[in-house]
Amino acid sequence: MTEPPQRAKVRRPHHKSRNGCVPCKQRKVKCDEEKPVCKKCQLYGTSCSFLQTYPMHKLPPPTAPPAPPAEPPAEAAKSPSRQPTIQSMLTPEAATSSSLSSPKLSPGFSDSNYLSPSGGNFSMLDLELLHFYTTVSINEFLDNNTYVQLFGQAVVHQAFQHQFLMHELLSVSALHLAHLRPEKRLLYGHASDAHAATGLSLYQPQIARLTYKNCHACFAFSTWIWVHAWAAQDLAKPSTIFFAPSNRDDEDVHIKWIALHRGTNSIIETLWPVLKDGPLGGIFDPWAALDPARPDPLTGEEEPILTALPQIWESSESLSISEKEALNRSISKLRRTFSMLTFNTNISKIAIVMAWFSAVPDEYLLMLERKVPEALILAMHFCPTLKKIEYLWWVKGKAENLLTTLLDALGEGWDEWTKWPKEMVFTEGELTT
Protein backbone atom coordinates (compact mmCIF):
# COMPACT_ATOMS: atom_id res chain seq x y z
CA MET A 1 0.00 0.00 0.00
CA THR A 2 1.58 3.26 -1.13
CA GLU A 3 1.72 6.40 0.97
CA PRO A 4 -0.51 9.26 -0.15
CA PRO A 5 1.44 12.01 -1.90
CA GLN A 6 2.45 14.83 0.38
CA ARG A 7 0.78 18.11 -0.33
CA ALA A 8 3.25 20.63 -1.68
CA LYS A 9 3.71 23.73 0.43
CA VAL A 10 2.32 26.79 -1.25
CA ARG A 11 4.56 29.79 -0.91
CA ARG A 12 2.60 32.86 0.02
CA PRO A 13 3.39 35.75 -2.32
CA HIS A 14 4.94 38.86 -0.89
CA HIS A 15 3.50 42.10 -2.16
CA LYS A 16 6.05 44.83 -1.76
CA SER A 17 4.70 48.33 -1.30
CA ARG A 18 6.48 51.62 -1.69
CA ASN A 19 3.62 53.71 -0.42
CA GLY A 20 4.40 53.84 3.27
CA CYS A 21 4.40 57.08 5.24
CA VAL A 22 7.42 59.38 5.30
CA PRO A 23 8.45 58.74 8.98
CA CYS A 24 8.47 54.96 8.38
CA LYS A 25 10.61 55.42 5.25
CA GLN A 26 13.03 57.58 7.22
CA ARG A 27 13.20 54.97 10.01
CA LYS A 28 13.50 52.22 7.35
CA VAL A 29 10.73 50.14 8.91
CA LYS A 30 7.73 48.50 7.26
CA CYS A 31 4.63 50.69 7.30
CA ASP A 32 1.20 49.06 7.55
CA GLU A 33 -0.22 52.03 5.56
CA GLU A 34 -3.22 52.44 7.84
CA LYS A 35 -4.98 55.75 7.30
CA PRO A 36 -5.03 58.41 8.64
CA VAL A 37 -2.24 57.33 11.07
CA CYS A 38 -0.19 54.16 10.67
CA LYS A 39 0.41 51.93 13.69
CA LYS A 40 4.17 52.53 13.73
CA CYS A 41 3.64 56.29 14.09
CA GLN A 42 1.13 55.64 16.84
CA LEU A 43 3.72 53.44 18.59
CA TYR A 44 6.54 55.98 18.25
CA GLY A 45 4.27 58.94 18.95
CA THR A 46 5.33 60.73 15.78
CA SER A 47 3.26 62.78 13.32
CA CYS A 48 2.24 60.50 10.45
CA SER A 49 2.43 62.06 6.96
CA PHE A 50 -0.83 60.34 6.03
CA LEU A 51 -2.62 62.90 8.18
CA GLN A 52 -1.87 65.49 5.50
CA THR A 53 -3.10 63.45 2.53
CA TYR A 54 -5.80 61.50 4.39
CA PRO A 55 -7.28 63.88 6.98
CA MET A 56 -9.91 62.85 9.48
CA HIS A 57 -13.20 64.04 8.03
CA LYS A 58 -15.13 64.62 11.25
CA LEU A 59 -13.70 65.36 14.68
CA PRO A 60 -15.79 64.78 17.81
CA PRO A 61 -16.84 67.79 19.92
CA PRO A 62 -14.11 68.85 22.37
CA THR A 63 -16.22 67.97 25.43
CA ALA A 64 -17.23 64.54 24.23
CA PRO A 65 -14.96 61.48 24.51
CA PRO A 66 -13.81 60.13 21.17
CA ALA A 67 -16.04 57.42 19.78
CA PRO A 68 -14.47 53.98 19.36
CA PRO A 69 -13.48 53.22 15.77
CA ALA A 70 -15.97 51.21 13.76
CA GLU A 71 -15.11 47.64 12.91
CA PRO A 72 -13.76 47.40 9.36
CA PRO A 73 -15.75 45.32 6.90
CA ALA A 74 -14.56 41.75 6.50
CA GLU A 75 -13.46 42.32 2.92
CA ALA A 76 -11.48 45.43 3.81
CA ALA A 77 -9.72 43.64 6.65
CA LYS A 78 -8.13 41.13 4.31
CA SER A 79 -5.62 43.61 2.87
CA PRO A 80 -4.16 46.93 4.00
CA SER A 81 -5.22 50.18 2.42
CA ARG A 82 -2.91 51.05 -0.44
CA GLN A 83 -2.74 54.12 -2.65
CA PRO A 84 -2.12 53.08 -6.27
CA THR A 85 0.97 54.30 -8.09
CA ILE A 86 1.01 55.92 -11.52
CA GLN A 87 2.43 52.73 -13.00
CA SER A 88 -0.14 50.41 -11.45
CA MET A 89 -3.00 52.43 -12.93
CA LEU A 90 -1.72 51.83 -16.47
CA THR A 91 -1.00 48.10 -16.31
CA PRO A 92 -3.15 45.80 -18.49
CA GLU A 93 -4.73 44.39 -15.33
CA ALA A 94 -5.79 47.83 -14.14
CA ALA A 95 -7.07 48.77 -17.58
CA THR A 96 -9.53 45.90 -17.55
CA SER A 97 -10.56 46.03 -13.91
CA SER A 98 -13.72 47.50 -12.54
CA SER A 99 -11.66 50.04 -10.62
CA LEU A 100 -10.96 51.81 -13.89
CA SER A 101 -14.55 52.10 -15.03
CA SER A 102 -15.71 53.03 -11.53
CA PRO A 103 -12.56 54.47 -9.93
CA LYS A 104 -12.36 54.92 -6.21
CA LEU A 105 -11.91 58.56 -5.30
CA SER A 106 -9.14 59.53 -2.94
CA PRO A 107 -10.30 60.56 0.55
CA GLY A 108 -9.68 64.20 -0.42
CA PHE A 109 -12.61 64.14 -2.86
CA SER A 110 -16.20 62.96 -2.54
CA ASP A 111 -19.11 62.65 -4.92
CA SER A 112 -21.39 64.94 -2.91
CA ASN A 113 -18.87 67.53 -1.77
CA TYR A 114 -16.28 67.59 -4.54
CA LEU A 115 -13.84 70.37 -3.71
CA SER A 116 -16.43 72.04 -1.51
CA PRO A 117 -14.76 73.96 1.33
CA SER A 118 -17.92 73.59 3.41
CA GLY A 119 -17.70 69.83 3.05
CA GLY A 120 -14.42 69.69 5.00
CA ASN A 121 -13.06 66.95 2.76
CA PHE A 122 -9.71 68.39 1.79
CA SER A 123 -6.34 67.98 3.45
CA MET A 124 -4.33 71.07 4.20
CA LEU A 125 -1.72 69.68 1.83
CA ASP A 126 -4.20 69.73 -1.06
CA LEU A 127 -4.98 73.37 -0.35
CA GLU A 128 -1.26 74.13 -0.28
CA LEU A 129 -0.77 72.38 -3.61
CA LEU A 130 -3.59 74.22 -5.34
CA HIS A 131 -2.39 77.58 -4.03
CA PHE A 132 1.16 76.82 -5.12
CA TYR A 133 -0.02 75.81 -8.59
CA THR A 134 -1.90 79.06 -9.17
CA THR A 135 0.74 81.38 -7.69
CA VAL A 136 4.12 79.76 -8.48
CA SER A 137 4.08 76.59 -10.58
CA ILE A 138 2.03 78.04 -13.42
CA ASN A 139 4.76 80.65 -13.99
CA GLU A 140 7.69 78.23 -13.76
CA PHE A 141 6.29 75.43 -15.92
CA LEU A 142 5.33 77.66 -18.86
CA ASP A 143 7.10 80.29 -20.96
CA ASN A 144 4.27 82.17 -22.66
CA ASN A 145 1.90 84.76 -21.15
CA THR A 146 -1.11 83.36 -23.02
CA TYR A 147 -0.39 79.88 -21.70
CA VAL A 148 0.15 81.16 -18.16
CA GLN A 149 -3.19 82.95 -18.22
CA LEU A 150 -5.15 80.06 -19.75
CA PHE A 151 -3.60 77.31 -17.65
CA GLY A 152 -3.76 79.43 -14.54
CA GLN A 153 -7.40 80.44 -14.92
CA ALA A 154 -9.42 78.57 -17.56
CA VAL A 155 -7.79 75.22 -16.82
CA VAL A 156 -8.32 75.64 -13.07
CA HIS A 157 -11.97 76.44 -13.76
CA GLN A 158 -12.21 73.21 -15.78
CA ALA A 159 -10.52 71.33 -12.94
CA PHE A 160 -13.27 72.32 -10.51
CA GLN A 161 -15.71 70.61 -12.87
CA HIS A 162 -13.61 67.53 -13.70
CA GLN A 163 -11.96 65.59 -10.90
CA PHE A 164 -9.30 63.92 -13.05
CA LEU A 165 -7.89 67.28 -14.11
CA MET A 166 -7.82 68.65 -10.55
CA HIS A 167 -5.82 65.61 -9.46
CA GLU A 168 -3.26 66.24 -12.19
CA LEU A 169 -2.89 69.92 -11.28
CA LEU A 170 -2.28 68.95 -7.66
CA SER A 171 0.16 66.28 -8.83
CA VAL A 172 2.35 68.60 -10.91
CA SER A 173 2.31 71.16 -8.11
CA ALA A 174 3.53 68.51 -5.65
CA LEU A 175 6.20 67.43 -8.13
CA HIS A 176 7.41 71.02 -8.36
CA LEU A 177 7.49 71.37 -4.58
CA ALA A 178 9.44 68.11 -4.27
CA HIS A 179 12.03 69.70 -6.57
CA LEU A 180 12.18 72.98 -4.66
CA ARG A 181 12.08 71.52 -1.15
CA PRO A 182 14.30 68.42 -1.07
CA GLU A 183 13.92 68.13 2.71
CA LYS A 184 10.24 67.28 2.07
CA ARG A 185 10.79 65.36 -1.14
CA LEU A 186 9.24 62.13 0.17
CA LEU A 187 6.10 63.89 1.38
CA TYR A 188 5.49 65.82 -1.83
CA GLY A 189 6.58 62.90 -4.00
CA HIS A 190 4.03 60.63 -2.35
CA ALA A 191 1.31 63.25 -2.83
CA SER A 192 2.28 63.69 -6.49
CA ASP A 193 2.15 59.97 -7.23
CA ALA A 194 -1.14 59.55 -5.36
CA HIS A 195 -2.88 62.37 -7.23
CA ALA A 196 -1.43 61.33 -10.59
CA ALA A 197 -2.57 57.74 -10.16
CA THR A 198 -6.08 58.78 -9.20
CA GLY A 199 -6.21 61.32 -12.02
CA LEU A 200 -5.17 58.75 -14.60
CA SER A 201 -7.75 56.24 -13.38
CA LEU A 202 -10.47 58.88 -13.72
CA TYR A 203 -9.19 60.21 -17.05
CA GLN A 204 -9.14 56.94 -19.00
CA PRO A 205 -12.92 56.34 -19.01
CA GLN A 206 -13.44 60.03 -19.86
CA ILE A 207 -11.18 59.95 -22.91
CA ALA A 208 -13.00 56.81 -24.04
CA ARG A 209 -16.26 58.80 -23.96
CA LEU A 210 -15.15 62.14 -25.36
CA THR A 211 -17.92 64.76 -25.41
CA TYR A 212 -18.37 68.47 -26.02
CA LYS A 213 -18.45 68.90 -22.25
CA ASN A 214 -15.29 67.04 -21.21
CA CYS A 215 -13.03 67.62 -24.25
CA HIS A 216 -11.49 70.83 -22.87
CA ALA A 217 -10.53 69.14 -19.59
CA CYS A 218 -9.24 66.06 -21.46
CA PHE A 219 -7.05 68.25 -23.65
CA ALA A 220 -5.67 70.09 -20.61
CA PHE A 221 -5.01 66.82 -18.81
CA SER A 222 -3.15 65.27 -21.75
CA THR A 223 -1.03 68.42 -21.98
CA TRP A 224 -0.14 68.39 -18.30
CA ILE A 225 0.57 64.66 -18.11
CA TRP A 226 3.15 65.11 -20.88
CA VAL A 227 4.86 67.91 -18.95
CA HIS A 228 4.63 65.67 -15.87
CA ALA A 229 6.40 62.86 -17.74
CA TRP A 230 9.37 65.10 -18.49
CA ALA A 231 9.51 66.70 -15.05
CA ALA A 232 9.46 63.30 -13.35
CA GLN A 233 12.36 61.87 -15.35
CA ASP A 234 15.15 60.69 -13.03
CA LEU A 235 18.42 62.05 -14.45
CA ALA A 236 20.35 59.33 -12.63
CA LYS A 237 18.62 56.69 -14.78
CA PRO A 238 18.13 56.19 -18.55
CA SER A 239 15.35 58.25 -20.08
CA THR A 240 12.01 56.47 -20.40
CA ILE A 241 10.46 58.89 -22.90
CA PHE A 242 11.02 56.75 -26.00
CA PHE A 243 11.41 53.24 -24.65
CA ALA A 244 11.82 51.30 -21.43
CA PRO A 245 15.39 50.73 -20.22
CA SER A 246 16.52 47.11 -20.54
CA ASN A 247 17.48 46.91 -16.86
CA ARG A 248 14.77 48.08 -14.50
CA ASP A 249 13.07 47.03 -11.30
CA ASP A 250 10.60 44.20 -11.90
CA GLU A 251 7.94 46.15 -10.01
CA ASP A 252 8.28 49.18 -12.28
CA VAL A 253 5.78 49.12 -15.12
CA HIS A 254 6.87 51.13 -18.12
CA ILE A 255 4.44 53.83 -19.12
CA LYS A 256 4.35 54.67 -22.81
CA TRP A 257 4.35 58.39 -22.23
CA ILE A 258 4.37 59.29 -25.92
CA ALA A 259 1.32 57.14 -26.64
CA LEU A 260 -0.47 58.77 -23.72
CA HIS A 261 0.50 62.23 -24.93
CA ARG A 262 -0.50 61.53 -28.53
CA GLY A 263 -4.04 61.10 -27.31
CA THR A 264 -4.07 64.88 -27.63
CA ASN A 265 -4.14 64.45 -31.41
CA SER A 266 -7.32 62.40 -31.34
CA ILE A 267 -8.97 64.98 -29.08
CA ILE A 268 -8.05 67.86 -31.38
CA GLU A 269 -9.00 66.03 -34.58
CA THR A 270 -12.30 64.79 -33.20
CA LEU A 271 -13.55 68.03 -31.67
CA TRP A 272 -11.47 70.74 -33.31
CA PRO A 273 -14.38 73.20 -33.88
CA VAL A 274 -15.37 72.91 -30.21
CA LEU A 275 -11.83 73.27 -28.89
CA LYS A 276 -10.77 76.26 -30.98
CA ASP A 277 -13.87 78.23 -29.91
CA GLY A 278 -13.77 77.00 -26.33
CA PRO A 279 -12.16 78.28 -23.11
CA LEU A 280 -8.69 77.13 -24.22
CA GLY A 281 -8.99 78.39 -27.77
CA GLY A 282 -6.23 80.96 -27.25
CA ILE A 283 -3.70 78.11 -27.31
CA PHE A 284 -4.54 77.31 -30.91
CA ASP A 285 -4.82 80.83 -32.35
CA PRO A 286 -1.12 81.30 -33.29
CA TRP A 287 -0.98 77.83 -34.86
CA ALA A 288 -4.17 78.30 -36.88
CA ALA A 289 -2.65 81.37 -38.53
CA LEU A 290 0.31 79.38 -39.93
CA ASP A 291 0.36 78.27 -43.56
CA PRO A 292 0.90 74.47 -43.66
CA ALA A 293 2.73 74.86 -47.01
CA ARG A 294 5.12 77.53 -45.70
CA PRO A 295 8.88 77.12 -46.20
CA ASP A 296 11.00 76.16 -43.22
CA PRO A 297 14.21 78.22 -43.35
CA LEU A 298 17.06 77.05 -41.15
CA THR A 299 20.18 78.68 -39.78
CA GLY A 300 23.47 78.29 -41.62
CA GLU A 301 24.59 75.72 -39.06
CA GLU A 302 21.42 73.61 -39.00
CA GLU A 303 20.71 73.53 -42.76
CA PRO A 304 23.62 71.29 -43.91
CA ILE A 305 23.26 68.93 -40.94
CA LEU A 306 19.55 68.24 -41.36
CA THR A 307 19.79 68.18 -45.17
CA ALA A 308 22.47 65.48 -45.08
CA LEU A 309 20.79 63.32 -42.43
CA PRO A 310 18.46 61.36 -44.79
CA GLN A 311 21.52 59.87 -46.49
CA ILE A 312 21.78 57.27 -43.74
CA TRP A 313 18.45 55.65 -44.65
CA GLU A 314 18.01 56.45 -48.34
CA SER A 315 20.64 53.89 -49.35
CA SER A 316 19.68 51.33 -46.69
CA GLU A 317 18.60 47.90 -47.95
CA SER A 318 17.30 46.77 -44.56
CA LEU A 319 14.55 49.37 -44.35
CA SER A 320 11.19 49.07 -46.11
CA ILE A 321 9.73 51.81 -48.27
CA SER A 322 7.17 52.67 -45.59
CA GLU A 323 9.90 52.92 -42.94
CA LYS A 324 11.90 55.30 -45.13
CA GLU A 325 8.77 57.38 -45.69
CA ALA A 326 8.22 57.52 -41.92
CA LEU A 327 11.78 58.73 -41.43
CA ASN A 328 11.39 61.35 -44.17
CA ARG A 329 8.18 62.67 -42.61
CA SER A 330 9.86 62.80 -39.20
CA ILE A 331 12.90 64.71 -40.45
CA SER A 332 10.55 67.12 -42.23
CA LYS A 333 8.74 67.77 -38.95
CA LEU A 334 12.08 68.20 -37.19
CA ARG A 335 13.21 70.80 -39.73
CA ARG A 336 10.00 72.70 -39.05
CA THR A 337 10.68 72.51 -35.31
CA PHE A 338 14.15 74.02 -35.69
CA SER A 339 12.82 76.68 -38.06
CA MET A 340 9.96 77.73 -35.76
CA LEU A 341 12.26 77.98 -32.76
CA THR A 342 14.29 80.57 -34.66
CA PHE A 343 11.70 82.47 -36.69
CA ASN A 344 8.32 82.15 -34.87
CA THR A 345 8.77 84.22 -31.75
CA ASN A 346 5.05 84.59 -31.00
CA ILE A 347 4.53 80.88 -30.27
CA SER A 348 5.60 79.19 -27.03
CA LYS A 349 8.96 77.44 -27.49
CA ILE A 350 7.74 74.61 -25.25
CA ALA A 351 4.78 74.05 -27.55
CA ILE A 352 7.01 74.09 -30.63
CA VAL A 353 9.44 71.53 -29.23
CA MET A 354 6.84 69.19 -27.76
CA ALA A 355 4.65 69.34 -30.89
CA TRP A 356 7.23 67.18 -32.70
CA PHE A 357 6.17 64.15 -30.65
CA SER A 358 2.60 64.55 -31.87
CA ALA A 359 3.60 65.24 -35.48
CA VAL A 360 5.79 62.23 -36.24
CA PRO A 361 4.06 59.14 -37.71
CA ASP A 362 3.26 56.07 -35.63
CA GLU A 363 5.60 53.90 -37.68
CA TYR A 364 8.55 56.04 -36.68
CA LEU A 365 7.76 55.55 -32.98
CA LEU A 366 7.54 51.80 -33.55
CA MET A 367 11.00 51.94 -35.15
CA LEU A 368 12.26 53.73 -32.04
CA GLU A 369 10.83 51.01 -29.82
CA ARG A 370 12.71 48.45 -31.91
CA LYS A 371 15.82 50.65 -31.63
CA VAL A 372 16.35 50.89 -35.37
CA PRO A 373 19.67 52.79 -35.75
CA GLU A 374 18.39 55.30 -38.29
CA ALA A 375 15.43 56.17 -36.07
CA LEU A 376 17.69 56.55 -33.03
CA ILE A 377 20.05 58.90 -34.88
CA LEU A 378 17.13 61.04 -36.03
CA ALA A 379 15.89 61.27 -32.42
CA MET A 380 19.38 62.35 -31.35
CA HIS A 381 19.07 65.33 -33.67
CA PHE A 382 15.91 66.30 -31.81
CA CYS A 383 17.85 66.61 -28.52
CA PRO A 384 19.39 70.03 -29.34
CA THR A 385 15.87 71.49 -29.41
CA LEU A 386 15.53 70.54 -25.73
CA LYS A 387 18.66 72.54 -24.97
CA LYS A 388 16.92 75.60 -26.43
CA ILE A 389 14.26 75.46 -23.69
CA GLU A 390 16.55 74.48 -20.84
CA TYR A 391 15.75 77.74 -19.06
CA LEU A 392 12.78 75.82 -17.63
CA TRP A 393 13.58 73.81 -14.50
CA TRP A 394 11.73 70.69 -15.64
CA VAL A 395 13.66 70.51 -18.93
CA LYS A 396 17.14 71.18 -17.54
CA GLY A 397 19.38 68.14 -17.97
CA LYS A 398 16.80 66.23 -20.01
CA ALA A 399 18.61 66.73 -23.34
CA GLU A 400 21.78 65.16 -21.96
CA ASN A 401 19.81 62.35 -20.33
CA LEU A 402 17.84 61.52 -23.50
CA LEU A 403 20.88 61.72 -25.78
CA THR A 404 22.93 59.49 -23.49
CA THR A 405 20.12 56.92 -23.46
CA LEU A 406 19.90 56.98 -27.26
CA LEU A 407 23.68 56.67 -27.66
CA ASP A 408 23.72 53.64 -25.36
CA ALA A 409 20.95 52.03 -27.42
CA LEU A 410 22.72 52.78 -30.71
CA GLY A 411 26.13 51.32 -29.95
CA GLU A 412 29.38 51.83 -31.82
CA GLY A 413 30.10 52.73 -35.43
CA TRP A 414 27.97 55.82 -36.04
CA ASP A 415 30.34 58.59 -34.92
CA GLU A 416 29.99 60.59 -38.14
CA TRP A 417 26.24 60.97 -37.58
CA THR A 418 26.26 61.45 -33.80
CA LYS A 419 28.98 64.11 -33.69
CA TRP A 420 26.74 67.15 -34.21
CA PRO A 421 24.03 66.37 -31.61
CA LYS A 422 26.76 65.57 -29.07
CA GLU A 423 28.46 68.88 -29.75
CA MET A 424 25.16 70.74 -29.39
CA VAL A 425 24.04 68.98 -26.20
CA PHE A 426 27.11 68.10 -24.17
CA THR A 427 29.46 70.69 -22.75
CA GLU A 428 33.05 70.58 -23.96
CA GLY A 429 34.15 68.83 -20.81
CA GLU A 430 31.58 66.05 -21.33
CA LEU A 431 31.94 65.69 -25.10
CA THR A 432 32.85 62.13 -25.99
CA THR A 433 34.28 60.92 -29.28
Order of alpha helices (4+ residues) and beta strands (2+ residues): alpha-alpha-alpha-alpha-alpha-alpha-alpha-alpha-alpha-alpha-alpha-alpha-alpha-alpha-alpha-alpha-alpha-alpha-alpha-alpha-alpha-alpha-alpha-alpha-alpha-alpha-alpha
